[in-house]
């Protein structure tokens, strides 16, 4: 461990010296007074309500010096907007506790990691669309950053991350780099990242499997796991501004990923009829190789009042998996070779109808082909599918402070797999939203409702029968009802406080179940109810001190899920919270302390699982050097519950089969040390200084 840390700091020393030498040779105008690295110290840090405009379906923030104060990149800037949280440990962004965020630059889709680290000086507006519908309905929020049209500059980042447990259980390195050039007509960027991860686990596993013929148990005798990951990811894109109203963009992505997993443990196996028992050792090795290519073309423009967007993406993915399993004198191996070809397209249009209405509609499509080959029997399976979605929405402003929208969606899926099996599914639904702003934009609230009705797939209606352990047969259910889903959400924010809640209710959720008829055990599909309620409250504030600032972030989450099938009811609930305090000093650096308690629990009709349970304290210290070009950050995580980092328990009961399983890596990741180094080169300026009226008009 000491040798690794010494090598890291030794490799950084020439970088620091070079940076300081380069700093002395900089021209005076390379870093303007209103630095692209960090805004000057201000007497107050207040986001004025007049700087945000609540449009019919989005919020438009004009970036002010007050917002930029104390921020270095885009993630930190957006983190000041109500509902968003900036994690100083991972230097990432979440919205209402979730990272399901779609990032755009000038309406073009971009990588989240890339956008988050850009210098925020090049942007002058941020568009926030909460609970989006249409082409982004699968995301919680859309963040669209609007560039200064007259900006000329470049920036590049070299980032290195090293993570290790002092006990030696986990090591991870993750270098990352990108370079971006921006001009009034062309934006071009290139990115490369690599991640290497080694993890050793000495785990406690207990498992019981029983049917009418066999009884197997697994206990904590010899249990160990070792995994290794190597991921290379590179992409390059270019945006060309044909004019002020039209942009065309190209992007190419490439991924190489290798995952290796080795496990070893002992199991006691019993044969009930013969009354025999033996202890066997099981070993397995699972190697997966992935190769992925994707090419995309985007267009966004305005034509005679119509705002148009379209993109088409072709991707090809090749996966190879080698799996080897051995037990005593028995050994088997399986090779799988898969190739995926995917073609996706989007077409979207917006138009303002009068001064108080906006119409949006679009079409999405996906074509997918999978070729699956098993080497041992030379069997090749072909799988083809297509999916189309058509959506529309009409937004209306009732008053300057109240707006709303109504819309709908229709989807069609078709699958054709090996053996001539065809499957079709239809879905249609509607959505409505009501937005309110008041008290000089300090108070904002919204109500959202979605309804979707999907028809059962033919596979669920007519499943091929099969035998399991000579006892259980499987069949479809021609009497299945349509799946009806209701999603209701509400959020409200006032000054430093906020509340978000949503209810997701499946009135006729479809899931596999077991039934007994005339002494025969059937596995089939049936309808049941599934409801989930989520509540989140947050408080965020910043107190300005002399040459420093104190930031407070508090949030609390509550979730409950319930299932109902006939007379059977199951439910599970969990509560989580986090508290963060950050002291930012202009000369001493930033010190953050975070306490987090993050449980995650889930259930199905046949099982209960406690998938994730984490609580602890994290300390983060960050200091910038060389006019804020070089960042050094050290994180230390200390779990509190006896170093419990991951626990899982599940059980499955059927009339003929019982399975209980628990997994507990109680002894791993007792603590974790993370070191982050970022070196940034950047220079930018406005070719033509815009007046406040011109900037607002754009």
C-alpha positions in Angstrom: 0.0 0.0 0.0 2.8 2.4 0.9 4.6 1.6 -2.3 1.5 2.4 -4.3 0.9 5.7 -2.6 4.6 6.7 -3.0 4.5 5.9 -6.7 1.4 8.0 -7.2 2.8 11.1 -5.5 6.1 10.6 -7.2 4.4 10.6 -10.6 2.5 13.8 -9.6 5.6 15.8 -8.6 6.8 16.6 -12.2 3.2 17.6 -13.1 3.1 20.1 -10.3 6.5 21.5 -11.1 5.6 21.8 -14.8 2.3 23.5 -13.9 4.0 26.1 -11.8 6.6 26.8 -14.5 3.8 27.0 -17.1 1.9 29.4 -14.8 4.8 31.9 -14.7 4.9 32.0 -18.5 1.2 32.7 -19.0 0.2 36.0 -20.5 -1.7 38.4 -18.3 -4.9 38.0 -20.4 -4.8 34.2 -20.4 -6.8 34.1 -17.2 -9.2 37.1 -17.0 -10.1 38.7 -13.7 -13.5 37.0 -13.8 -11.6 33.7 -14.0 -13.0 30.8 -15.9 -11.7 28.8 -13.0 -13.6 30.4 -10.2 -15.6 33.6 -9.7 -14.3 36.4 -7.5 -15.3 36.5 -3.8 -18.7 38.3 -3.4 -20.3 39.8 -0.3 -23.3 37.6 -0.6 -24.2 34.3 -2.3 -27.9 34.7 -3.1 -29.6 33.3 -6.2 -32.0 36.1 -7.1 -35.5 35.0 -8.0 -35.7 37.3 -10.9 -32.9 35.3 -12.7 -35.2 32.3 -13.2 -38.1 32.2 -15.7 -40.7 29.5 -15.3 -41.7 28.6 -18.9 -44.7 26.5 -19.8 -42.8 23.2 -19.5 -39.3 24.1 -18.1 -37.4 26.5 -15.9 -34.8 28.8 -17.6 -32.0 30.0 -15.4 -29.8 32.9 -16.4 -26.4 32.2 -14.9 -25.3 35.1 -12.7 -22.1 35.9 -10.8 -23.9 34.9 -7.6 -24.5 31.4 -9.0 -20.9 31.0 -10.3 -19.3 32.1 -7.1 -17.4 29.2 -5.5 -17.9 26.9 -8.5 -15.3 25.4 -10.8 -17.3 23.2 -13.2 -20.8 22.7 -14.5 -21.8 20.1 -11.9 -21.0 22.5 -9.0 -23.0 25.2 -10.8 -26.1 23.1 -11.4 -25.9 21.8 -7.9 -27.0 25.2 -6.6 -30.4 24.9 -8.3 -33.1 23.6 -5.9 -33.6 19.9 -6.1 -30.0 19.2 -7.2 -27.2 17.9 -5.0 -23.5 18.1 -5.7 -21.5 15.2 -4.2 -18.1 16.5 -3.4 -16.7 13.0 -2.8 -17.5 11.6 -6.3 -17.8 15.1 -7.8 -21.1 14.0 -9.4 -24.6 15.4 -9.5 -28.0 13.9 -8.4 -31.6 15.2 -8.6 -33.8 14.4 -5.7 -31.4 11.7 -4.6 -31.3 10.0 -8.0 -28.7 10.1 -10.8 -31.2 9.6 -13.6 -30.3 12.8 -15.4 -30.1 13.5 -19.1 -27.5 16.2 -20.0 -27.7 18.3 -23.2 -25.6 21.1 -24.7 -27.6 23.4 -27.0 -30.2 20.6 -27.3 -27.7 17.9 -28.3 -27.3 14.8 -26.1 -23.9 14.6 -24.3 -22.0 12.4 -21.9 -22.8 13.2 -18.2 -19.1 12.9 -17.0 -17.9 15.2 -19.8 -20.6 17.9 -19.3 -20.1 17.9 -15.5 -16.4 18.8 -15.7 -16.7 21.6 -18.3 -15.8 25.1 -17.3 -19.1 26.8 -16.6 -17.9 30.2 -17.8 -18.8 29.2 -21.4 -22.5 28.8 -20.6 -25.0 31.6 -19.9 -28.3 29.8 -19.5 -29.5 26.5 -18.0 -32.9 24.9 -19.0 -34.3 22.5 -16.4 -37.1 20.2 -17.5 -38.5 18.3 -14.5 -40.5 15.0 -15.0 -40.1 15.2 -18.8 -42.4 13.4 -21.2 -41.9 12.5 -24.8 -38.4 11.4 -25.9 -37.0 11.8 -22.4 -39.8 10.3 -20.4 -37.4 7.6 -19.0 -35.4 10.3 -17.1 -36.3 12.3 -13.9 -34.9 15.6 -15.2 -33.3 17.1 -18.3 -30.5 19.6 -18.0 -29.8 21.7 -21.2 -26.9 24.1 -21.1 -26.9 27.0 -23.5 -23.5 28.1 -24.8 -22.5 31.7 -25.4 -22.7 31.9 -29.2 -19.6 34.1 -29.4 -17.3 32.0 -27.2 -13.9 31.0 -28.4 -11.6 28.7 -26.4 -10.3 25.3 -25.4 -10.1 23.1 -22.4 -8.7 19.8 -21.4 -8.6 17.6 -18.4 -6.3 14.8 -17.1 -7.8 13.1 -14.1 -6.5 10.2 -12.1 -8.4 8.2 -9.4 -6.9 5.7 -7.0 -9.1 3.8 -4.5 -7.9 1.2 -2.0 -8.9 -0.5 1.2 -6.0 -0.4 3.7 -6.7 -4.1 4.4 -5.9 -4.7 0.7 -9.3 -6.1 -0.2 -10.0 -3.6 -3.0 -7.8 -1.6 -5.5 -9.1 0.6 -8.3 -7.4 3.0 -10.7 -9.3 5.1 -13.2 -7.5 7.6 -15.4 -9.7 10.0 -17.4 -9.0 12.7 -20.0 -10.7 14.8 -22.6 -10.0 17.8 -24.8 -12.6 20.2 -26.1 -12.4 23.1 -28.6 -15.2 25.7 -28.9 -15.6 28.4 -31.5 -18.6 30.4 -32.8 -19.1 27.7 -35.5 -17.5 24.4 -34.4 -17.4 22.5 -31.1 -15.1 19.4 -31.1 -14.3 17.0 -28.2 -12.4 13.8 -27.7 -12.5 11.6 -24.6 -10.6 8.5 -23.2 -11.1 6.8 -19.9 -9.8 3.5 -18.4 -10.9 1.7 -15.2 -9.1 -1.2 -13.6 -10.6 -2.8 -10.5 -9.4 -5.7 -8.3 -11.5 -7.0 -5.5 -11.0 -9.8 -3.0 -13.8 -11.0 -0.8 -13.9 -13.4 2.2 -17.6 -13.8 2.5 -20.1 -15.6 4.7 -22.6 -17.5 2.6 -25.5 -19.7 3.8 -27.8 -21.5 1.4 -30.4 -24.2 1.7 -32.0 -25.8 -1.4 -34.6 -28.6 -0.9 -37.0 -30.5 -3.1 -38.6 -33.9 -2.8 -35.5 -35.6 -4.0 -32.5 -33.6 -2.8 -31.4 -31.4 0.1 -28.3 -29.2 -0.4 -26.8 -26.8 2.2 -23.9 -24.3 1.9 -22.2 -22.9 5.0 -19.3 -20.7 5.8 -16.5 -23.3 5.4 -14.4 -22.0 2.6 -15.8 -19.0 0.8 -13.8 -16.6 -1.3 -14.3 -14.5 -4.4 -12.0 -12.6 -6.6 -13.0 -10.3 -9.5 -11.1 -8.1 -11.9 -12.4 -5.5 -14.4 -10.7 -3.6 -17.2 -12.8 -1.1 -19.2 -11.5 1.1 -22.0 -13.9 3.8 -23.2 -13.3 6.4 -25.9 -15.4 8.7 -27.9 -15.2 11.8 -30.2 -17.8 14.2 -31.4 -18.1 17.4 -33.4 -20.9 20.0 -33.5 -21.1 22.3 -36.5 -23.3 25.4 -36.3 -24.6 25.9 -39.8 -26.1 29.2 -38.6 -27.5 30.6 -35.3 -30.6 28.4 -35.7 -29.2 25.1 -36.9 -26.6 22.6 -35.6 -25.5 19.2 -36.9 -23.5 16.8 -34.8 -21.5 13.6 -35.3 -20.3 11.1 -32.6 -18.4 7.9 -32.5 -18.0 5.7 -29.3 -15.9 2.6 -28.6 -15.8 0.3 -25.6 -13.6 -2.6 -24.7 -14.5 -4.4 -21.4 -13.1 -7.6 -19.8 -14.6 -9.0 -16.6 -13.2 -12.0 -14.7 -14.8 -13.6 -11.6 -13.4 -16.5 -9.6 -15.2 -18.1 -6.7 -14.5 -21.1 -4.3 -16.6 -22.6 -1.6 -17.7 -25.9 0.0 -21.2 -27.4 0.0 -22.8 -30.3 1.8 -25.1 -32.3 -0.5 -27.7 -34.8 0.8 -29.7 -37.4 -1.1 -32.9 -37.9 0.9 -34.1 -41.2 -0.5 -30.6 -42.9 -0.2 -29.9 -41.2 3.1 -26.4 -40.2 2.0 -24.4 -37.0 2.5 -21.1 -35.6 1.3 -19.1 -32.4 1.4 -17.9 -31.2 -2.0 -15.8 -28.2 -3.1 -17.1 -26.0 -5.9 -15.0 -23.7 -8.1 -16.1 -21.5 -10.9 -14.5 -19.0 -13.3 -16.6 -16.6 -15.4 -14.8 -14.5 -18.1 -16.7 -12.0 -20.2 -15.3 -9.9 -23.0 -17.3 -7.0 -24.5 -16.6 -4.9 -27.7 -19.0 -2.1 -28.5 -19.0 0.5 -31.4 -21.6 3.2 -32.0 -22.0 6.0 -34.5 -24.6 8.8 -34.1 -25.7 11.8 -36.2 -27.8 14.6 -34.6 -29.6 17.6 -36.0 -31.3 20.5 -34.2 -32.6 23.6 -35.8 -35.4 26.1 -36.3 -37.4 26.5 -39.5 -40.2 28.9 -39.9 -41.1 28.8 -36.2 -40.7 25.0 -35.9 -37.9 23.8 -33.5 -36.8 20.4 -34.9 -34.6 17.7 -33.5 -33.6 14.3 -34.9 -30.9 11.7 -34.4 -30.0 8.3 -35.7 -27.6 5.8 -34.0 -26.2 2.5 -35.1 -24.4 0.4 -32.6 -22.7 -3.1 -32.8 -21.8 -5.1 -29.7 -19.9 -8.4 -29.5 -19.9 -10.4 -26.3 -17.9 -13.5 -25.6 -18.3 -15.5 -22.4 -16.4 -18.4 -21.1 -17.8 -20.2 -18.0 -16.0 -23.1 -16.2 -17.5 -25.0 -13.3 -15.9 -27.9 -11.3 -17.1 -30.0 -8.4 -15.1 -32.9 -7.2 -14.5 -35.1 -10.3 -17.1 -33.3 -12.3 -16.2 -30.4 -14.7 -18.1 -28.5 -17.4 -17.5 -25.4 -19.4 -19.7 -23.2 -21.7 -18.7 -20.8 -24.4 -21.2 -18.2 -25.6 -20.7 -15.8 -28.5 -23.3 -13.0 -29.0 -23.5 -10.2 -31.5 -26.0 -7.3 -31.1 -26.9 -4.9 -33.9 -29.1 -2.0 -32.9 -30.5 0.9 -35.0 -32.2 3.8 -33.1 -33.8 6.9 -34.4 -35.6 10.0 -33.0 -37.6 12.8 -34.6 -39.1 15.6 -32.5 -40.8 18.9 -33.3 -41.9 21.9 -31.2 -43.9 24.9 -32.2 -45.5 27.8 -30.4 -49.2 28.3 -31.1 -49.9 31.9 -30.2 -48.4 33.4 -27.1 -49.8 30.9 -24.6 -49.6 27.4 -26.2 -46.8 25.1 -27.3 -47.2 21.9 -29.2 -44.6 19.0 -29.1 -44.8 15.7 -30.8 -42.3 13.1 -32.0 -41.5 9.5 -33.0 -38.9 7.1 -31.6 -37.9 3.7 -33.0 -35.5 0.9 -32.3 -34.5 -2.2 -34.4 -32.4 -4.9 -32.7 -30.9 -8.1 -33.9 -29.1 -10.7 -31.7 -27.2 -13.7 -32.9 -26.5 -16.1 -30.0 -24.1 -19.0 -30.5 -23.2 -21.8 -28.1 -19.9 -23.4 -29.1 -20.3 -26.8 -27.5 -23.4 -27.7 -29.6 -22.8 -25.2 -32.4 -26.4 -23.9 -32.0 -27.1 -20.4 -33.3 -30.2 -18.5 -32.2 -31.4 -15.5 -34.0 -33.5 -12.9 -32.3 -35.1 -9.8 -33.9 -37.2 -7.1 -32.4 -38.5 -3.6 -33.1 -40.1 -0.9 -31.0 -41.9 2.3 -32.0 -43.1 5.1 -29.8 -45.2 8.1 -30.9 -45.9 10.9 -28.4 -47.5 14.3 -28.3 -48.0 17.1 -25.7 -49.8 20.4 -25.6 -48.6 23.0 -23.1 -50.6 26.1 -22.1 -49.9 29.1 -19.9 -53.0 30.0 -17.9 -51.5 33.0 -16.1 -47.9 34.4 -15.8 -47.4 32.1 -12.8 -49.5 29.0 -13.7 -49.1 26.6 -16.7 -50.0 23.1 -17.5 -49.8 20.4 -20.2 -51.6 17.3 -21.4 -50.2 14.6 -23.6 -50.3 11.0 -24.7 -48.1 8.2 -25.9 -48.6 5.0 -28.0 -46.1 2.2 -28.3 -45.8 -1.0 -30.4 -43.3 -3.8 -29.9 -42.7 -6.9 -32.1 -40.3 -9.7 -31.4 -39.4 -12.7 -33.7 -37.0 -15.2 -32.1 -35.6 -18.6 -32.9 -38.1 -21.4 -33.7 -40.7 -19.0 -35.2 -41.9 -17.6 -31.9 -43.4 -14.2 -32.3 -44.5 -11.8 -29.6 -46.3 -8.5 -29.9 -47.2 -5.8 -27.3 -49.2 -2.6 -27.4 -49.1 0.3 -25.0 -50.9 3.5 -24.8 -51.2 6.2 -22.1 -51.7 9.8 -21.2 -50.0 12.4 -19.0 -50.8 15.7 -17.4 -48.8 18.3 -15.5 -49.6 21.5 -13.6 -46.9 24.0 -12.7 -47.0 27.0 -10.2 -44.6 29.7 -9.3 -45.2 32.5 -6.8 -43.7 34.9 -4.3 -41.2 36.4 -6.8 -40.2 32.9 -8.0 -39.1 31.7 -4.5 -42.0 29.2 -4.3 -42.4 26.6 -7.1 -44.5 23.5 -7.3 -45.7 21.0 -9.8 -48.1 18.0 -10.0 -47.6 15.2 -12.5 -49.8 12.3 -13.5 -49.1 9.5 -16.0 -51.3 6.6 -17.0 -50.3 3.6 -19.1 -52.2 0.6 -20.3 -50.3 -2.3 -21.8 -51.6 -5.5 -23.3 -50.1 -8.9 -22.2 -47.5 -10.3 -24.5 -48.3 -13.4 -26.5 -45.4 -15.2 -24.6 -47.2 -14.7 -21.3 -50.5 -15.8 -22.9 -49.2 -19.0 -24.5 -46.0 -20.1 -22.8 -44.6 -23.4 -24.0 -45.2 -26.1 -21.3 -42.1 -27.7 -19.7 -41.4 -30.2 -16.9 -39.3 -29.3 -13.9 -38.1 -32.0 -11.5 -40.9 -34.2 -12.8 -43.2 -32.2 -10.6 -43.8 -28.7 -12.0 -45.1 -27.8 -15.4 -45.3 -24.3 -16.9 -48.1 -22.7 -19.0 -49.4 -19.4 -20.1 -52.6 -17.7 -18.9 -55.1 -16.7 -21.6 -57.1 -14.8 -18.9 -54.5 -12.2 -18.1 -55.8 -8.6 -17.7 -54.2 -5.6 -19.2 -51.5 -4.0 -17.1 -52.6 -0.6 -15.8 -50.0 1.7 -14.3 -50.6 5.0 -12.5 -47.8 7.3 -11.7 -48.4 10.4 -9.5 -45.7 12.8 -8.4 -45.6 16.2 -6.6 -42.8 18.5 -5.7 -42.6 21.8 -4.0 -39.6 24.0 -3.1 -39.4 27.2 -1.2 -36.2 29.0 -0.6 -33.9 26.5 1.1 -36.5 23.7 1.6 -38.0 21.1 -0.8 -40.3 18.1 -0.8 -40.7 15.4 -3.5 -43.2 12.5 -3.5 -44.3 10.0 -6.0 -46.7 7.0 -6.0 -46.3 4.2 -8.6 -49.2 1.8 -8.7 -49.6 -1.2 -11.0 -53.3 -2.2 -10.8 -52.7 -5.4 -12.8 -49.0 -6.2 -12.6 -48.0 -9.5 -14.3 -45.6 -11.8 -12.5 -44.9 -15.6 -12.5 -46.8 -17.5 -9.8 -47.3 -21.1 -8.7 -50.7 -22.8 -8.6 -51.9 -26.3 -7.6 -54.6 -28.0 -9.7 -55.6 -31.7 -9.2 -52.4 -32.4 -7.4 -50.3 -30.9 -10.2 -48.1 -27.9 -9.5 -48.2 -25.2 -12.2 -45.9 -22.3 -12.8 -47.8 -19.6 -14.7 -48.5 -15.9 -15.1 -51.1 -14.0 -13.2 -52.2 -10.5 -12.3 -51.4 -8.8 -9.0 -51.2 -5.3 -7.4 -47.9 -3.6 -6.9 -47.6 -0.2 -5.2 -44.6 1.9 -4.3 -44.5 5.2 -2.3 -41.4 7.4 -2.2 -41.0 10.6 -0.1 -38.0 12.8 0.0 -37.4 16.1 1.9 -34.3 18.3 1.6 -32.7 21.4 3.0 -29.7 23.3 1.6 -28.2 26.5 2.7 -24.9 28.4 2.4 -23.6 30.8 5.1 -21.1 33.4 4.0 -18.2 33.9 6.4 -15.0 36.0 6.1 -13.0 34.6 3.3 -15.0 31.4 3.6 -18.4 29.8 3.2 -20.3 27.0 5.1 -22.6 24.8 3.0 -25.3 22.6 4.6 -27.0 19.7 2.7 -29.7 17.6 4.5 -32.0 15.1 3.0 -34.3 12.2 4.2 -35.9 9.5 2.1 -38.7 7.1 2.9 -39.9 4.2 0.6 -42.6 1.6 1.1 -43.6 -1.2 -1.4 -46.5 -3.5 -1.2 -47.7 -6.5 -3.2 -51.1 -8.2 -3.2 -52.1 -11.4 -4.9 -55.4 -12.9 -3.9 -55.5 -13.1 -0.1 -51.7 -12.9 0.1 -50.1 -9.5 1.0 -46.4 -8.6 1.3 -44.7 -5.3 2.1 -41.3 -3.8 2.9 -40.3 -0.3 3.9 -37.0 1.5 4.5 -35.8 5.0 5.6 -32.5 6.7 4.6 -30.9 10.0 5.3 -27.7 11.9 4.7 -26.1 15.1 6.2 -23.3 17.0 4.7 -21.3 20.0 5.9 -18.7 21.7 3.7 -16.3 24.4 4.8 -14.8 26.3 1.9 -11.9 28.6 2.6 -10.3 30.7 -0.2 -6.8 29.7 0.9 -7.0 26.6 3.1 -9.2 24.5 0.7 -12.5 22.6 1.1 -13.3 20.2 4.0 -16.5 18.1 3.8 -17.9 15.7 6.3 -20.9 13.5 5.3 -22.9 11.0 7.2 -25.1 8.7 5.2 -27.5 5.8 5.9 -28.7 4.3 2.7 -30.7 1.0 2.9 -32.3 -0.6 -0.1 -34.9 -3.4 0.3 -37.0 -5.2 -2.3 -39.6 -8.0 -2.5 -41.2 -10.3 -5.0 -44.2 -12.6 -4.6 -41.9 -15.6 -4.0 -39.0 -14.0 -2.2 -37.7 -11.2 0.0 -34.3 -9.6 -0.5 -32.3 -7.1 1.5 -30.1 -6.1 -1.4 -28.1 -3.1 -0.1 -27.5 -1.6 3.3 -24.9 1.1 3.9 -24.1 3.6 6.5 -21.0 5.5 7.6 -19.1 8.7 7.6 -16.9 10.2 4.9 -14.3 12.9 5.2 -13.3 14.8 2.0 -10.4 17.3 1.8 -9.8 19.2 -1.5 -7.2 21.8 -2.3 -6.4 23.6 -5.5 -3.0 24.8 -6.7 -1.5 26.6 -9.7 -4.4 29.2 -10.1 -6.9 26.4 -9.5 -5.6 24.3 -12.4 -4.5 21.4 -10.2 -6.9 19.8 -7.8 -5.8 17.3 -5.1 -8.6 15.5 -3.2 -8.4 12.9 -0.5 -11.5 10.9 0.6 -11.7 8.6 3.6 -14.9 6.4 4.1 -15.6 4.7 7.4 -18.6 2.5 7.6 -20.1 2.5 11.1 -22.1 -0.8 11.5 -19.1 -3.0 12.2 -18.0 -2.3 8.6 -21.1 -3.8 7.1 -21.0 -2.7 3.4 -23.2 -5.2 1.6 -25.8 -7.7 2.9 -28.4 -9.7 1.1 -31.0 -12.2 2.1 -33.7 -13.9 -0.1 -36.0 -16.8 0.2 -38.2 -18.7 -2.3 -41.0 -21.1 -1.4 -43.1 -23.1 -3.8 -45.2 -26.3 -3.1 -42.3 -28.5 -4.3 -39.2 -26.3 -3.9 -37.6 -24.3 -1.1 -34.6 -22.0 -1.3 -33.0 -19.8 1.3 -30.0 -17.7 0.6 -28.0 -15.2 2.5 -24.8 -13.3 1.5 -22.8 -11.1 3.8 -19.4 -9.5 2.9 -19.3 -8.3 6.5 -15.5 -8.3 6.7 -14.7 -6.5 3.4 -14.2 -2.8 2.8 -13.6 -2.0 6.5 -12.6 1.4 5.3 -11.7 3.0 2.0 -9.2 5.6 0.9 -9.7 7.5 -2.4 -7.2 9.9 -4.0 -8.3 12.1 -6.9 -6.0 14.3 -9.0 -7.3 16.6 -11.7 -5.2 18.9 -13.9 -7.0 21.3 -16.2 -5.8 23.5 -19.0 -8.3 26.0 -20.4 -8.6 29.4 -22.0 -11.6 31.2 -23.3 -13.0 34.5 -24.2 -16.0 36.1 -25.8 -15.3 37.1 -29.4 -18.0 39.8 -29.2 -19.2 41.0 -25.8 -23.0 40.8 -25.6 -25.1 43.3 -23.8 -27.6 42.2 -21.2 -30.4 42.7 -23.6 -28.7 40.6 -26.3 -27.8 37.8 -23.9 -31.4 37.7 -22.7 -32.7 37.6 -26.2 -30.6 34.7 -27.0 
